[in-house]
Amino acid sequence: MVLAVTHILVPIILFESLRDRFKRVARLFSPKHTFLVGVAGLMPDMDVPLFSALNAIGRTVQSPIDHRIFFHNIWIPLGFLAFAAFFAYVWPSLRGRKSRKYKQGKSLAFAKVFLLLAVGWMLHLTLDAVLTGEVMPFYPLSDYMVNWNLVGTVSAVTKIPDLTIAVSMDALLLLFWLWHEEFTHRIRDYF
């Protein structure tokens, strides 16, 4: 299983590297958007506290894969992309010419938010499917599972999750991100 730090840092690192590399992306998206894409990278795991609450009131989780059913599909990020397209293209034309300039700025801001939510969500699904685990991307229409399991974290002998790789991956990503921030944005100046 990929831990929370990885789910947050991978979208942040990719988004920040795009902002650093391309000036147009840096003009369109502020550092606040970096925070948003990081939070969006963790959002599909919101079912973990939900299932804990359900277990507390008597509903038991059938299997460990229950965690990756409801929020680990492509329909939610596709919905976010649809909202982004709506706010970027349809909403300004519905508001009329008089208020277009003001409303277009607001609608473009909403479009950016929904676009970043979709990107963070899809990166989360990609990390789960490729690195450690099974994802049903087309649920409830299909039970097809994607499972590359490149970094298997379940011990073959004990069938207990081995978190050594996941914790090491978290630590390395955090160190890489701090190194990147130090040498590109001089975070030392903030202390």
C-alpha positions in Angstrom: 0.0 0.0 0.0 1.2 3.5 -0.8 1.1 5.7 2.3 -0.4 9.1 2.6 2.8 11.1 2.3 3.5 9.5 -1.2 -0.1 10.3 -2.3 0.4 13.9 -1.3 4.0 14.4 -2.5 3.9 12.8 -5.9 1.2 15.2 -7.2 3.0 18.1 -5.5 6.4 17.2 -7.0 5.0 16.7 -10.5 2.9 19.9 -10.3 5.8 22.0 -8.9 8.2 20.6 -11.5 5.7 21.7 -14.2 5.4 25.1 -12.7 9.2 25.4 -12.5 9.8 24.2 -16.0 7.1 26.1 -17.9 6.5 29.8 -17.2 3.0 29.6 -18.7 2.0 27.0 -16.1 3.5 29.2 -13.4 1.5 32.2 -14.5 -1.8 30.2 -14.6 -1.4 28.3 -11.3 -0.2 29.8 -8.0 1.5 28.0 -5.1 -1.9 27.7 -3.5 -2.8 25.4 -6.3 0.1 23.2 -5.4 -1.5 22.6 -2.0 -4.8 21.8 -3.7 -3.3 19.2 -6.0 -1.6 17.6 -3.0 -4.8 17.3 -1.1 -6.6 16.0 -4.1 -3.9 13.3 -4.3 -5.1 12.0 -0.9 -8.9 12.5 -1.3 -9.7 9.0 -2.7 -8.6 7.5 0.6 -11.4 9.4 2.4 -13.2 6.1 2.6 -10.8 4.8 5.2 -12.2 7.1 8.0 -15.6 6.5 6.6 -15.2 2.7 6.9 -13.8 3.2 10.4 -16.9 5.1 11.4 -19.1 2.5 9.8 -17.2 -0.3 11.7 -17.8 1.7 15.0 -21.5 1.7 14.5 -21.7 -2.0 13.5 -21.2 -2.3 9.7 -18.2 -4.5 9.1 -16.0 -4.2 6.0 -16.2 -7.4 3.9 -12.7 -7.4 2.6 -9.6 -5.2 2.4 -10.4 -4.3 -1.2 -13.6 -2.6 0.0 -11.3 0.4 0.7 -10.6 0.7 -3.0 -14.0 0.4 -4.5 -16.2 3.4 -4.1 -13.7 6.3 -4.5 -11.0 4.5 -6.6 -12.7 4.7 -10.0 -12.3 7.0 -12.9 -15.9 8.4 -12.8 -15.1 10.9 -10.1 -12.1 12.5 -11.8 -14.0 12.5 -15.1 -16.8 14.3 -13.3 -14.2 16.9 -12.1 -13.0 17.3 -15.7 -16.6 17.8 -16.9 -17.1 20.5 -14.3 -13.8 22.1 -15.3 -14.9 22.2 -19.0 -18.3 23.6 -18.0 -16.8 26.4 -16.0 -14.1 27.1 -18.6 -16.2 27.1 -21.7 -20.0 27.0 -21.0 -20.5 29.1 -18.0 -19.0 32.3 -19.4 -21.2 32.2 -22.5 -24.3 31.6 -20.4 -23.7 34.8 -18.3 -23.9 37.2 -21.2 -21.6 39.9 -22.6 -22.0 42.5 -19.8 -20.7 40.4 -17.0 -18.4 38.2 -19.0 -15.1 39.6 -17.9 -15.9 39.4 -14.2 -17.6 36.0 -14.4 -15.0 34.6 -16.7 -12.3 35.2 -14.1 -14.4 33.4 -11.5 -15.4 30.6 -13.8 -11.8 30.1 -14.8 -10.8 29.9 -11.1 -13.4 27.2 -10.6 -12.2 25.4 -13.8 -8.6 25.4 -12.4 -9.8 23.9 -9.1 -11.7 21.1 -10.7 -8.9 20.4 -13.1 -6.4 20.1 -10.3 -8.8 17.9 -8.3 -9.0 15.5 -11.3 -5.3 15.5 -11.8 -4.6 14.7 -8.1 -7.3 12.1 -8.0 -6.0 10.3 -11.2 -2.4 10.3 -9.8 -3.7 8.6 -6.7 -5.4 5.9 -8.7 -2.3 5.5 -10.9 -0.1 5.1 -7.8 -2.4 2.6 -6.2 -2.8 0.5 -9.4 0.8 0.6 -10.6 2.7 0.3 -7.3 0.8 -1.6 -4.7 -2.6 -2.9 -5.0 -5.8 -3.4 -7.0 -8.1 -0.7 -8.4 -11.4 -1.2 -10.1 -11.4 1.8 -12.4 -14.8 1.2 -14.0 -16.8 0.2 -10.9 -19.8 -0.1 -10.8 -20.1 -0.8 -14.5 -17.3 -3.5 -14.5 -15.4 -5.5 -12.0 -12.2 -5.3 -14.0 -9.2 -4.8 -11.8 -5.9 -3.1 -12.5 -3.0 -4.5 -10.5 0.5 -4.2 -11.7 1.9 -4.5 -8.1 5.4 -3.3 -9.0 6.3 -2.7 -5.4 4.5 -5.5 -3.7 4.2 -4.8 0.0 2.5 -8.0 1.2 4.8 -10.6 2.5 4.5 -13.8 0.5 5.2 -15.9 3.7 3.0 -14.2 6.3 0.5 -12.5 4.1 0.8 -9.4 6.3 1.5 -6.0 4.8 5.2 -5.2 4.8 5.4 -1.5 5.2 9.2 -1.2 4.9 9.1 -0.4 1.2 6.2 2.1 1.6 7.9 3.9 4.5 11.2 4.0 2.7 9.4 5.4 -0.4 7.7 8.1 1.7 11.1 9.0 3.3 12.9 9.2 0.0 10.1 11.3 -1.6 10.1 13.7 1.3 13.9 14.1 1.2 13.8 14.6 -2.6 11.1 17.2 -2.3 12.9 19.1 0.5 16.1 19.0 -1.6 14.2 20.3 -4.6 12.6 23.1 -2.5 15.9 24.1 -1.0 17.8 24.4 -4.3 15.0 25.9 -6.4 13.0 28.0 -3.9 15.5 28.5 -1.1 13.3 27.4 1.8 16.2 28.1 4.1 15.2 31.8 3.8 11.9 31.0 5.5 13.5 30.0 8.8 
